[in-house]
Amino acid sequence: MHPLTPWPGRLRHARLLAVAGVLLALALAHAAPAHAAPGIYIHLGCVKSGDLADAYGGWQPVGSVANGNANTNQCPSGGLRSDMTPTGRIPLGTAVGWKYKAPPNTHIFQLSARYSGWTKPYDVNQGILQFVEGGSHVGFTYVGSGAAGGGWNPIDWSDLHADDVTMQLVCDGPTGNPGCSGTTGWSTLFSPRLYLTDDLPPVGGATSGSVVADETLKGNEGLTYSASDDGGGVARLRLYVDGRPTAVDHAVDANGGHCQVDHSEDGVWVFPAAKPCPGLVNADETVDTTAIPDGWHTISFKVVDAGQREAGLWTGRRLVANHPPVNTQAPLYADQDPAANPLVGHVITASSDGTWTGPDLHVSRAWVQCDGHGTIGSCAAIPGATNLAYTPTAADIGHRLRLSVTATNVADSVTAYSQPTGIVAAPSSAEPITPKPDTGKDTTTPQVTINVPPAAVPVLPSVSVSANVEHAFRGRVAGEPAGATCPQDRATLKFEHVSGGQLKLGFGKASTAQVQLSCTTTGKAIEGAKLDVATRVGSRAAVAADVTTDGAGHAVLRLAKGAGRVVSVGYRMYADDPIARATATLKVTVAGHVSLKANHRHLYNGQAVRLRGALAGGEVPSRGVTLAVQWKDGHRWRPFAQIKTNRKGAFSYAYKFTRTAGKITYALRVQVDKGQVDYPYLATASKPVKVTVAR
């Protein structure tokens, strides 16, 4: 028999106790879970001493605490305790206990807890323990058995619609009894869970920001919004794409951290406060749109209250354009000899359009006719020449040719060029072919996209030079007459505004790098000079491109977002130079990014937590990447396991807690091991996750 049992006493209590007996049976059998009803959240009190109440509601001591009666907050281990031990006699009906008051515009749907206690057995006076709904309806009444106190009795009181509930000890006895004296009873309520119905849905307010104003969304976009909720408060900002929820689910960072969901029970959010979230929100949010597929989408934002009811905030049709085409391999020639020594009537064939990445690409090609140096700015498309093979005509004599391939999607249009051919000649002529003069000076500063990441310095391409190519200076020395060259044929090529030949990019960030070409002995800039550019990621083949210097000898290289890489730039001073006379190398390092989630945040000793995550950015070697699993010991991170990702960068690891003697919160993370030369990102660690383990 439980220390607290239904009282079989007087006739005037017969109807009440019959009801109490039925409800007790339901309580011990556990009522239907509250999550079946919509708009519900849980206030979990007594986990620590300060989470019983806030300014809007929660647990408060009530009743007469004079003459030795007392209510004591002994949370978490001792629960909410009430003692009826008057030093003198107290009147019948005197009560002492704890009352829970629901916040405005919410109601109590269910009370789930454990209780323990003892009351004085029936004689001339006694104590009774009651659970009261709304201050009048007695849901349970228990009368002492006379046994010593103790026991852990579950209570699951459901189907309520109350503004408040009370657990109280009451002085009781036969008619005419003068009252209670001495130790009359005690009770304790452990781990009370209040299931609260949020009566009012949230209301969306005004919106502004780049998400609202811009028709095209790229990268991080801003949203400024207001919203209100008169129940449990505004808890979330949620993004929908084409009617489907996404991983963009931002918690409202307000109300002293009370709005952070402690955990979820059968889909119901659990909070440490009675009214966990703010009733009025005016917030600025940054939304990363890179996780949304490129293209036209219906974008919707909704606000979510503590009971997980939603309200529309803003909806619009927007073009998402985050992933432009990226060329990782320029078009190549199937046979180098026809390209190095092109002749009228002899076919030049490209092996492919090159290698591209990016969503929903449309690729087109065209052969272009360029000046005698092959400068990209001088090239013009040859009408009708859109196949991989092209046969030079007499109109091409004295020119160099290239295959241009353009990849287009909603984000951008990018063109890559093959290396220039040799100068087209007529096969029947024994006369040397003199390159035609440039049609005009290219005064722009072209940019070339560098987007592949490195382990070794890429080798700059060498070229085959026909015997009929003249020894012509490539470019012009600024401030010198036409035809002047650098003294001693020496030039200097260097990256500017970098330290130690290295440049660091943040993950997902792009930048630019600038090189300067000048005569070594005089320092005068060389303008209009074509520079060869090659990049490499680890063991992958280098990607070739070119860029031309401006009037100050500068050329700008665009460093696209991506992994780490090595960029080499070379200058072939004369048209018949097969290799570069001046070179410069830049090592681009990129911070890595690794995500981490735990399948449980609260568990007991003997249970296991599973950690899952993935490396972002791709470029994972086929062997995977080695990670250290670490826990935080004071201010130091200590490893306790080593794991490896799969070739896609994903990982999963389970750890069973076996030595936790008390209640401990562990901070866990994973870190990429240093020194993995085939992984083109800097070693990095995930954000920590916290796991609480109880004995």
C-alpha positions as CSV (number, residue, x, y, z in Angstrom):
1,M,0.0,0.0,0.0
2,H,1.2,3.5,-0.8
3,P,2.0,5.7,2.2
4,L,-0.8,8.0,0.9
5,T,-4.1,6.1,0.2
6,P,-7.7,7.2,-0.4
7,W,-9.5,7.8,2.9
8,P,-12.5,5.6,3.5
9,G,-13.9,8.0,6.1
10,R,-17.0,9.9,6.7
11,L,-20.3,10.0,4.8
12,R,-19.9,13.7,3.9
13,H,-16.7,12.7,1.9
14,A,-18.1,9.6,0.2
15,R,-18.8,11.2,-3.2
16,L,-15.5,13.0,-3.3
17,L,-13.5,9.9,-2.4
18,A,-15.2,7.7,-4.9
19,V,-14.2,10.1,-7.7
20,A,-10.7,10.3,-6.2
21,G,-10.3,6.5,-6.3
22,V,-11.1,6.4,-10.0
23,L,-8.7,9.3,-10.8
24,L,-6.0,7.7,-8.7
25,A,-6.2,4.5,-10.8
26,L,-6.0,6.6,-14.0
27,A,-3.0,8.5,-12.6
28,L,-1.0,5.4,-11.8
29,A,-1.8,4.0,-15.3
30,H,-0.6,7.2,-17.0
31,A,-3.1,9.1,-19.0
32,A,-2.9,9.6,-22.8
33,P,0.1,11.8,-23.7
34,A,-0.6,15.5,-24.0
35,H,1.2,15.9,-27.3
36,A,-1.9,14.7,-29.1
37,A,-3.4,18.2,-28.7
38,P,-2.0,21.1,-30.8
39,G,-0.6,24.3,-29.4
40,I,1.0,22.8,-26.3
41,Y,4.4,23.4,-24.6
42,I,5.9,22.0,-21.4
43,H,7.2,24.0,-18.5
44,L,9.7,21.7,-16.7
45,G,10.2,23.1,-13.2
46,C,12.3,22.0,-10.3
47,V,15.3,20.9,-12.5
48,K,17.1,23.7,-10.7
49,S,16.0,26.0,-7.9
50,G,15.4,29.1,-10.1
51,D,13.1,27.6,-12.8
52,L,9.9,27.4,-10.8
53,A,8.4,30.7,-11.8
54,D,8.8,33.9,-13.8
55,A,7.0,37.2,-13.9
56,Y,4.0,35.6,-15.7
57,G,3.3,32.5,-13.7
58,G,4.7,29.3,-12.2
59,W,4.9,27.7,-8.8
60,Q,4.4,29.8,-5.6
61,P,4.0,28.7,-2.0
62,V,0.6,29.3,-0.6
63,G,-1.4,28.7,2.7
64,S,-0.7,29.4,6.3
65,V,2.9,29.0,7.3
66,A,2.5,30.3,10.9
67,N,3.2,28.3,14.0
68,G,5.7,26.0,12.4
69,N,3.9,25.2,9.1
70,A,6.4,25.6,6.2
71,N,6.8,25.4,2.4
72,T,10.4,24.8,1.2
73,N,12.0,24.9,-2.2
74,Q,14.4,22.0,-2.1
75,C,14.7,21.6,-5.9
76,P,16.0,19.7,-7.6
77,S,16.8,16.8,-5.3
78,G,14.2,17.5,-2.5
79,G,11.4,18.8,-4.7
80,L,8.6,21.2,-3.6
81,R,8.1,20.4,0.1
82,S,5.3,21.3,2.5
83,D,5.2,20.5,6.2
84,M,2.3,20.8,8.6
85,T,3.9,20.7,12.1
86,P,2.2,23.5,14.1
87,T,3.7,24.4,17.4
88,G,0.2,25.1,18.7
89,R,-3.3,24.1,17.6
90,I,-4.5,25.3,14.1
91,P,-8.1,25.5,13.0
92,L,-9.8,22.9,10.8
93,G,-9.4,23.8,7.1
94,T,-5.9,25.4,7.5
95,A,-3.9,24.6,4.4
96,V,-0.3,24.8,3.3
97,G,1.1,23.9,-0.1
98,W,2.2,25.0,-3.6
99,K,0.1,26.5,-6.4
100,Y,1.0,26.7,-10.1
101,K,-0.6,29.6,-12.0
102,A,-0.6,29.5,-15.8
103,P,0.6,32.6,-17.6
104,P,-2.0,34.9,-19.2
105,N,-3.7,33.4,-22.3
106,T,-2.6,29.9,-21.4
107,H,-4.2,27.1,-19.5
108,I,-3.0,24.0,-17.8
109,F,-3.8,20.9,-19.8
110,Q,-1.9,18.3,-17.8
111,L,0.2,17.9,-14.7
112,S,2.7,15.1,-14.7
113,A,5.0,14.5,-11.7
114,R,5.9,12.2,-8.8
115,Y,4.9,12.8,-5.2
116,S,5.7,11.5,-1.8
117,G,4.3,12.2,1.7
118,W,2.7,11.1,4.9
119,T,-0.3,12.3,6.9
120,K,-1.5,11.6,10.5
121,P,-3.9,8.6,10.7
122,Y,-7.5,9.2,11.6
123,D,-8.2,9.8,15.2
124,V,-9.5,13.1,16.6
125,N,-7.7,15.1,14.0
126,Q,-5.7,14.3,10.9
127,G,-4.1,15.8,7.7
128,I,-5.2,15.2,4.2
129,L,-3.3,15.8,0.9
130,Q,-5.3,17.3,-1.9
131,F,-4.6,18.1,-5.6
132,V,-7.0,21.0,-6.5
133,E,-7.9,22.3,-9.9
134,G,-8.7,26.0,-10.2
135,G,-9.0,26.5,-6.5
136,S,-12.3,24.6,-6.1
137,H,-12.4,21.3,-7.9
138,V,-10.6,18.6,-5.9
139,G,-9.1,16.1,-8.3
140,F,-7.4,13.9,-5.7
141,T,-7.7,13.5,-1.9
142,Y,-5.4,11.3,0.1
143,V,-5.6,10.5,3.8
144,G,-2.8,9.1,5.9
145,S,-2.3,5.4,6.5
146,G,-0.2,5.9,9.5
147,A,2.8,4.4,7.8
148,A,6.1,6.3,7.8
149,G,6.6,8.6,4.9
150,G,8.3,7.8,1.6
151,G,7.5,6.3,-1.8
152,W,7.7,7.7,-5.3
153,N,4.1,7.8,-6.6
154,P,3.5,8.9,-10.2
155,I,0.7,11.3,-11.0
156,D,-0.5,12.1,-14.5
157,W,-3.5,14.4,-14.2
158,S,-4.8,15.2,-17.7
159,D,-7.9,16.7,-19.5
160,L,-7.6,19.8,-17.4
161,H,-8.5,23.4,-18.5
162,A,-7.4,25.2,-15.5
163,D,-5.8,28.6,-14.7
164,D,-4.1,27.1,-11.7
165,V,-3.6,23.8,-9.8
166,T,-2.6,23.4,-6.1
167,M,-1.0,20.6,-4.1
168,Q,-1.8,21.2,-0.4
169,L,-1.9,19.7,3.0
170,V,-5.2,20.4,4.9
171,C,-6.0,20.1,8.6
172,D,-9.1,17.9,8.9
173,G,-11.0,16.0,11.5
174,P,-14.5,15.1,12.8
175,T,-17.2,17.7,13.3
176,G,-16.5,19.8,16.3
177,N,-12.8,19.0,16.5
178,P,-10.9,22.0,17.8
179,G,-8.2,21.6,15.1
180,C,-4.7,20.0,14.5
181,S,-1.6,20.1,16.6
182,G,1.8,18.5,16.4
183,T,3.1,16.7,13.3
184,T,0.1,16.4,11.0
185,G,1.6,15.7,7.6
186,W,4.2,16.4,4.9
187,S,4.4,16.1,1.2
188,T,6.9,16.6,-1.7
189,L,6.3,17.1,-5.4
190,F,9.1,16.0,-7.6
191,S,10.0,17.0,-11.3
192,P,6.6,18.6,-12.1
193,R,5.8,19.0,-15.8
194,L,3.1,21.4,-16.7
195,Y,1.6,20.9,-20.1
196,L,0.3,24.4,-21.1
197,T,-2.1,25.1,-23.9
198,D,-1.2,28.3,-25.8
199,D,-4.6,29.8,-26.5
200,L,-3.6,32.4,-29.0
201,P,-1.6,32.0,-32.2
202,P,1.3,34.4,-33.0
203,V,0.7,37.5,-35.2
204,G,3.2,38.5,-37.8
205,G,4.1,42.2,-38.2
206,A,6.1,44.4,-40.5
207,T,9.0,43.1,-42.6
208,S,11.9,44.7,-44.4
209,G,15.5,43.9,-45.5
210,S,17.3,42.6,-48.5
211,V,15.1,39.4,-48.7
212,V,12.1,41.6,-49.1
213,A,13.7,44.3,-51.4
214,D,15.9,42.2,-53.7
215,E,14.5,40.1,-56.5
216,T,17.7,38.0,-56.6
217,L,19.0,36.4,-53.4
218,K,22.7,35.5,-53.0
219,G,24.7,34.4,-49.9
220,N,23.6,35.9,-46.6
221,E,20.4,38.0,-46.9
222,G,18.9,40.2,-44.2
223,L,15.3,40.2,-42.8
224,T,14.0,42.7,-40.3
225,Y,10.7,41.7,-38.8
226,S,8.3,42.2,-35.9
227,A,5.9,39.7,-34.4
228,S,3.8,39.2,-31.3
229,D,2.2,36.4,-29.3
230,D,0.1,36.8,-26.2
231,G,0.5,33.2,-25.0
232,G,3.8,31.4,-24.6
233,G,5.6,34.0,-26.8
234,V,7.4,34.1,-30.1
235,A,9.9,31.2,-30.3
236,R,11.1,30.8,-33.9
237,L,11.5,32.3,-37.3
238,R,11.1,29.6,-39.9
239,L,11.8,29.6,-43.6
240,Y,9.7,27.7,-46.2
241,V,10.8,27.2,-49.8
242,D,8.0,26.3,-52.2
243,G,5.8,25.4,-49.3
244,R,8.3,23.0,-47.6
245,P,10.1,23.8,-44.3
246,T,13.9,24.1,-44.5
247,A,16.8,23.7,-42.0
248,V,16.6,27.5,-41.6
249,D,14.8,27.6,-38.2
250,H,16.2,30.5,-36.1
251,A,15.5,30.5,-32.4
252,V,14.6,33.9,-30.9
253,D,17.6,35.0,-28.9
254,A,15.8,36.8,-26.1
255,N,14.2,36.5,-22.7
256,G,17.4,35.7,-20.8
257,G,17.8,32.4,-22.7
258,H,14.5,31.0,-21.5
259,C,13.3,30.8,-25.1
260,Q,15.9,28.2,-26.0
261,V,14.2,24.8,-26.2
262,D,15.7,22.6,-23.5
263,H,14.7,19.4,-25.3
264,S,11.6,17.9,-27.0
265,E,9.3,15.1,-25.6
266,D,7.3,13.3,-28.3
267,G,7.5,16.5,-30.4
268,V,6.4,18.9,-27.6
269,W,8.9,21.6,-26.8
270,V,10.2,21.8,-23.2
271,F,11.2,25.1,-21.7
272,P,12.6,26.1,-18.3
273,A,10.1,29.0,-17.8
274,A,6.3,29.3,-17.5
275,K,6.2,32.0,-20.3
276,P,9.4,31.1,-22.1
277,C,9.5,33.4,-25.0
278,P,9.0,37.2,-25.5
279,G,5.5,38.4,-26.3
280,L,6.9,41.1,-28.7
281,V,9.8,40.6,-31.0
282,N,11.6,43.2,-33.2
283,A,14.6,41.3,-34.7
284,D,17.2,41.4,-37.4
285,E,18.0,38.0,-38.9
286,T,20.7,36.9,-41.4
287,V,19.5,34.1,-43.6
288,D,22.1,31.9,-45.5
289,T,20.5,31.2,-48.9
290,T,23.3,29.0,-50.1
291,A,21.4,25.9,-48.9
292,I,18.5,26.7,-51.2
293,P,18.7,25.3,-54.7
294,D,19.4,27.9,-57.4
295,G,16.3,29.0,-59.4
296,W,13.0,30.7,-58.9
297,H,11.2,29.8,-55.6
298,T,8.4,30.9,-53.5
299,I,10.1,32.0,-50.3
300,S,8.0,32.3,-47.1
301,F,8.9,33.2,-43.6
302,K,6.7,32.3,-40.6
303,V,6.9,32.9,-36.9
304,V,6.3,30.1,-34.5
305,D,5.1,30.3,-30.9
306,A,6.1,28.2,-27.9
307,G,3.3,25.8,-28.7
308,Q,4.6,25.4,-32.3
309,R,1.7,27.2,-33.9
310,E,2.7,29.3,-36.9
311,A,1.6,32.6,-38.5
312,G,2.6,33.9,-41.9
313,L,5.1,36.8,-41.9
314,W,6.2,37.3,-45.5
315,T,5.9,35.5,-48.8
316,G,7.4,36.4,-52.2
317,R,8.7,34.9,-55.4
318,R,12.5,35.2,-55.6
319,L,15.4,34.1,-57.8
320,V,18.1,32.3,-55.7
321,A,21.5,32.5,-57.5
322,N,24.4,31.2,-55.3
323,H,26.2,28.7,-57.5
324,P,27.6,30.2,-60.7
325,P,29.4,28.0,-63.2
326,V,32.9,27.1,-62.2
327,N,35.5,25.9,-64.7
328,T,37.9,23.4,-63.2
329,Q,39.5,22.3,-66.5
330,A,39.9,24.6,-69.5
331,P,39.1,23.2,-73.0
332,L,42.1,21.1,-74.3
333,Y,43.2,20.1,-77.8
334,A,42.9,16.5,-78.9
335,D,46.2,16.8,-80.8
336,Q,48.8,19.3,-79.9
337,D,50.6,19.5,-83.3
338,P,47.8,20.9,-85.4
339,A,47.1,23.5,-82.6
340,A,50.8,24.5,-82.2
341,N,51.3,24.8,-86.0
342,P,47.9,25.6,-87.5
343,L,47.6,25.6,-91.2
344,V,44.8,26.7,-93.5
345,G,42.6,23.7,-94.4
346,H,44.0,21.5,-91.6
347,V,41.5,20.6,-88.9
348,I,42.1,21.6,-85.2
349,T,40.1,19.5,-82.8
350,A,39.3,20.1,-79.1
351,S,38.8,17.0,-77.0
352,S,36.0,18.5,-74.9
353,D,34.3,21.6,-73.5
354,G,36.5,21.4,-70.4
355,T,35.2,20.5,-67.0
356,W,32.5,22.5,-65.2
357,T,30.7,22.4,-62.0
358,G,27.5,24.2,-61.0
359,P,23.7,23.4,-61.1
360,D,21.6,23.5,-64.3
361,L,24.3,24.5,-66.7
362,H,23.7,25.4,-70.3
363,V,27.0,25.1,-72.2
364,S,27.7,26.8,-75.6
365,R,31.0,27.0,-77.6
366,A,32.6,29.2,-80.3
367,W,35.9,29.3,-82.0
368,V,37.4,32.8,-81.8
369,Q,40.0,34.6,-83.9
370,C,42.5,36.6,-81.8
371,D,45.4,38.9,-82.5
372,G,49.0,37.7,-83.0
373,H,49.5,37.4,-79.3
374,G,46.2,35.5,-78.6
375,T,45.1,38.2,-76.2
376,I,41.6,37.4,-75.0
377,G,40.5,41.0,-75.2
378,S,41.2,41.0,-78.9
379,C,39.3,37.8,-79.8
380,A,36.1,37.8,-81.9
381,A,33.8,34.9,-82.5
382,I,34.0,33.1,-85.9
383,P,30.5,32.9,-87.4
384,G,29.2,29.3,-87.5
385,A,32.2,27.8,-85.8
386,T,30.5,26.1,-82.9
387,N,31.7,22.5,-83.1
388,L,34.6,20.9,-81.3
389,A,36.5,20.8,-84.6
390,Y,37.4,23.8,-86.7
391,T,39.3,24.2,-90.0
392,P,41.2,27.4,-90.4
393,T,40.6,29.5,-93.5
394,A,42.6,32.2,-95.3
395,A,40.9,34.8,-93.1
396,D,42.7,33.4,-90.1
397,I,46.2,33.8,-91.5
398,G,48.4,35.8,-89.1
399,H,46.0,35.2,-86.2
400,R,45.9,32.8,-83.2
401,L,42.7,30.8,-82.5
402,R,41.1,29.7,-79.3
403,L,38.0,27.6,-78.4
404,S,35.8,29.6,-76.1
405,V,33.2,27.7,-74.0
406,T,30.5,29.6,-72.1
407,A,28.6,27.9,-69.2
408,T,25.4,29.7,-68.1
409,N,22.9,29.2,-65.3
410,V,20.7,31.5,-63.2
411,A,23.6,32.7,-61.1
412,D,26.0,33.8,-63.8
413,S,27.6,33.3,-67.2
414,V,31.3,32.3,-67.3
415,T,33.6,31.8,-70.3
416,A,36.8,29.6,-70.3
417,Y,39.3,29.6,-73.2
418,S,41.7,27.0,-74.5
419,Q,45.3,28.0,-74.8
420,P,45.9,30.0,-78.0
421,T,47.1,28.1,-81.0
422,G,50.2,29.0,-82.9
423,I,49.8,31.7,-85.6
424,V,47.8,30.4,-88.6
425,A,49.8,30.0,-91.8
426,A,49.2,29.1,-95.4
427,P,50.6,25.6,-96.1
428,S,51.7,26.4,-99.6
429,S,53.8,29.4,-98.7
430,A,57.5,29.1,-97.7
431,E,57.5,32.7,-96.6
432,P,57.5,33.4,-92.9
433,I,54.2,34.6,-91.6
434,T,54.4,37.9,-89.8
435,P,51.8,38.4,-87.0
436,K,49.3,41.0,-87.8
437,P,49.4,44.0,-85.5
438,D,47.0,44.3,-82.6
439,T,43.8,46.1,-83.6
440,G,43.9,48.2,-80.5
441,K,45.2,48.3,-76.9
442,D,43.2,46.4,-74.3
443,T,43.1,48.9,-71.5
444,T,40.8,46.9,-69.2
445,T,42.1,44.8,-66.3
446,P,40.6,41.4,-67.0
447,Q,40.0,38.9,-64.2
448,V,40.4,35.2,-64.2
449,T,38.5,32.9,-61.8
450,I,40.8,30.7,-59.7
451,N,38.7,28.1,-57.9
452,V,40.7,24.9,-57.4
453,P,42.4,24.0,-54.2
454,P,46.7,22.4,-53.4
455,A,49.5,20.3,-52.2
456,A,52.1,21.1,-54.9
457,V,53.0,24.2,-56.9
458,P,51.3,23.9,-60.3
459,V,53.6,23.8,-63.3
460,L,53.0,26.7,-65.7
461,P,52.2,25.5,-69.2
462,S,55.0,25.5,-71.8
463,V,54.2,26.1,-75.4
464,S,55.5,24.8,-78.7
465,V,56.8,27.8,-80.8
466,S,56.9,27.6,-84.5
467,A,60.1,28.5,-86.2
468,N,58.4,31.4,-88.0
469,V,57.4,33.2,-84.8
470,E,59.4,36.4,-84.5
471,H,61.4,37.4,-81.4
472,A,58.8,40.1,-80.4
473,F,58.6,41.7,-76.9
474,R,55.2,40.9,-75.3
475,G,53.8,44.0,-73.9
476,R,55.1,47.6,-73.6
477,V,57.4,49.2,-71.1
478,A,55.5,52.1,-69.6
479,G,57.2,55.5,-70.3
480,E,59.4,54.1,-73.0
481,P,59.1,54.4,-76.8
482,A,57.4,51.6,-78.7
483,G,59.7,48.6,-79.2
484,A,61.8,49.2,-76.0
485,T,62.4,46.2,-73.9
486,C,63.6,45.6,-70.3
487,P,67.3,46.0,-69.7
488,Q,69.1,42.7,-69.7
489,D,65.7,41.0,-70.6
490,R,64.9,40.7,-66.9
491,A,61.4,41.2,-65.4
492,T,60.0,40.8,-61.9
493,L,56.5,39.4,-61.3
494,K,55.2,39.5,-57.7
495,F,51.9,39.3,-55.7
496,E,51.1,42.5,-53.9
497,H,49.5,43.1,-50.5
498,V,50.2,39.5,-49.3
499,S,52.6,38.3,-46.5
500,G,54.9,35.4,-46.9
501,G,53.4,34.4,-50.2
502,Q,50.2,33.3,-48.5
503,L,46.6,34.6,-48.4
504,K,43.9,33.2,-46.1
505,L,40.2,33.1,-47.0
506,G,37.3,32.4,-44.7
507,F,35.1,29.4,-45.6
508,G,32.7,30.3,-48.3
509,K,34.4,33.6,-48.9
510,A,35.8,35.0,-52.2
511,S,38.6,37.6,-52.7
512,T,41.0,38.9,-55.2
513,A,44.8,39.0,-55.6
514,Q,46.8,41.5,-57.6
515,V,50.1,40.8,-59.3
516,Q,52.5,43.5,-60.7
517,L,54.9,43.0,-63.6
518,S,57.9,45.4,-64.0
519,C,61.4,45.5,-65.4
520,T,63.8,44.3,-62.8
521,T,66.5,46.9,-63.1
522,T,64.4,50.0,-63.7
523,G,61.2,49.1,-61.9
524,K,59.1,50.4,-64.8
525,A,55.7,48.7,-65.3
526,I,55.1,46.4,-68.3
527,E,51.6,47.0,-69.7
528,G,49.5,44.9,-72.1
529,A,51.5,41.8,-71.2
530,K,49.8,38.4,-71.2
531,L,50.4,36.4,-68.1
532,D,49.9,32.6,-67.9
533,V,48.0,31.4,-64.8
534,A,47.8,27.9,-63.4
535,T,46.3,26.5,-60.3
536,R,46.4,23.1,-58.6
537,V,44.5,21.3,-55.9
538,G,46.6,18.4,-54.4
539,S,47.3,15.9,-57.2
540,R,44.7,17.2,-59.6
541,A,45.9,18.6,-62.9
542,A,46.5,22.3,-63.1
543,V,43.8,24.6,-64.6
544,A,45.3,27.0,-67.1
545,A,44.1,30.5,-68.0
546,D,45.6,33.9,-68.8
547,V,45.2,37.5,-67.9
548,T,46.7,40.8,-69.3
549,T,48.3,43.6,-67.3
550,D,47.0,47.1,-67.3
551,G,48.8,50.5,-67.7
552,A,50.4,50.2,-64.3
553,G,51.6,46.6,-64.9
554,H,48.8,45.2,-62.6
555,A,46.5,42.3,-63.2
556,V,43.8,41.1,-60.9
557,L,43.0,37.5,-60.2
558,R,39.6,36.6,-58.7
559,L,39.9,34.0,-56.0
560,A,36.5,32.3,-56.0
561,K,35.1,30.7,-52.8
562,G,36.2,27.1,-52.5
563,A,39.0,25.1,-51.0
564,G,42.7,26.0,-50.6
565,R,44.8,26.2,-53.7
566,V,48.2,27.2,-55.1
567,V,48.2,29.8,-57.9
568,S,51.3,30.2,-60.2
569,V,51.6,33.2,-62.6
570,G,54.3,33.4,-65.3
571,Y,55.4,35.9,-67.9
572,R,56.9,34.8,-71.3
573,M,58.7,37.9,-72.3
574,Y,59.0,37.2,-76.0
575,A,56.6,35.5,-78.4
576,D,59.1,32.7,-79.0
577,D,59.7,32.0,-75.3
578,P,58.5,28.4,-74.7
579,I,58.5,28.9,-70.9
580,A,58.1,31.8,-68.5
581,R,61.1,34.0,-67.6
582,A,59.4,35.5,-64.5
583,T,57.1,33.7,-62.1
584,A,55.2,34.3,-58.9
585,T,53.4,31.8,-56.6
586,L,50.6,32.4,-54.1
587,K,49.4,29.8,-51.6
588,V,45.7,30.3,-50.8
589,T,44.6,28.7,-47.5
590,V,40.9,28.3,-46.6
591,A,39.5,27.6,-43.1
592,G,37.5,24.3,-43.0
593,H,34.0,23.9,-41.7
594,V,32.6,20.8,-39.9
595,S,29.1,20.4,-38.4
596,L,28.2,18.3,-35.4
597,K,24.9,17.2,-33.9
598,A,24.1,14.8,-31.0
599,N,21.0,12.6,-31.1
600,H,20.4,13.1,-27.4
601,R,21.2,16.0,-25.1
602,H,19.9,14.4,-21.9
603,L,20.7,10.7,-21.0
604,Y,21.6,8.5,-18.1
605,N,24.9,6.7,-17.3
606,G,25.0,3.5,-19.3
607,Q,23.3,5.1,-22.3
608,A,25.1,6.1,-25.5
609,V,25.1,9.4,-27.5
610,R,25.6,9.3,-31.2
611,L,27.4,12.2,-32.8
612,R,26.8,12.9,-36.5
613,G,28.1,15.5,-38.8
614,A,29.9,16.3,-42.1
615,L,32.7,18.4,-43.6
616,A,31.5,21.2,-45.8
617,G,33.0,22.3,-49.1
618,G,33.7,18.9,-50.7
619,E,37.2,18.0,-51.8
620,V,37.3,15.0,-49.4
621,P,39.9,12.4,-50.5
622,S,38.7,8.9,-51.2
623,R,40.4,7.7,-47.9
624,G,38.2,10.1,-45.9
625,V,39.5,12.7,-43.4
626,T,40.7,11.8,-39.9
627,L,39.0,13.5,-37.0
628,A,39.7,13.7,-33.3
629,V,36.6,13.4,-30.9
630,Q,37.3,15.7,-27.9
631,W,35.8,16.7,-24.6
632,K,36.4,19.9,-22.7
633,D,38.3,19.5,-19.5
634,G,38.3,22.9,-17.8
635,H,39.8,25.2,-20.4
636,R,41.5,22.4,-22.4
637,W,40.1,20.1,-25.1
638,R,41.2,16.5,-24.7
639,P,40.8,13.8,-27.4
640,F,39.2,10.5,-26.5
641,A,38.6,8.9,-29.8
642,Q,39.8,9.1,-33.4
643,I,37.4,8.5,-36.3
644,K,37.3,8.9,-40.1
645,T,34.8,10.4,-42.5
646,N,33.5,8.6,-45.6
647,R,34.5,9.9,-49.0
648,K,31.6,12.3,-48.9
649,G,32.8,13.9,-45.7
650,A,30.1,12.5,-43.4
651,F,30.7,10.7,-40.1
652,S,28.9,9.0,-37.3
653,Y,30.2,7.9,-33.9
654,A,28.6,6.5,-30.8
655,Y,29.9,6.8,-27.3
656,K,28.5,5.0,-24.2
657,F,28.8,6.8,-20.8
658,T,29.8,4.3,-18.1
659,R,31.6,6.3,-15.4
660,T,29.4,9.2,-14.7
661,A,28.7,9.2,-11.0
662,G,26.6,12.3,-10.7
663,K,24.9,14.7,-13.0
664,I,27.5,16.2,-15.4
665,T,27.2,18.3,-18.6
666,Y,29.9,17.4,-21.1
667,A,31.0,19.7,-24.0
668,L,31.9,17.6,-27.0
669,R,33.4,18.5,-30.4
670,V,35.3,17.0,-33.4
671,Q,38.5,18.5,-34.8
672,V,40.1,17.8,-38.2
673,D,43.6,16.4,-37.6
674,K,46.5,18.6,-38.8
675,G,49.0,17.5,-41.5
676,Q,46.5,15.8,-44.0
677,V,48.1,17.2,-47.1
678,D,45.5,15.6,-49.5
679,Y,42.7,17.6,-47.7
680,P,42.8,21.2,-49.0
681,Y,41.4,22.9,-45.9
682,L,43.0,24.2,-42.7
683,A,42.4,22.0,-39.7
684,T,39.3,23.2,-37.9
685,A,36.9,22.2,-35.1
686,S,33.2,22.0,-34.9
687,K,31.1,24.0,-32.6
688,P,30.7,22.1,-29.3
689,V,27.5,20.3,-28.4
690,K,26.5,19.8,-24.8
691,V,25.3,16.5,-23.4
692,T,24.0,16.1,-19.8
693,V,24.4,12.7,-18.2
694,A,22.7,11.8,-15.0
695,R,23.4,8.7,-12.8
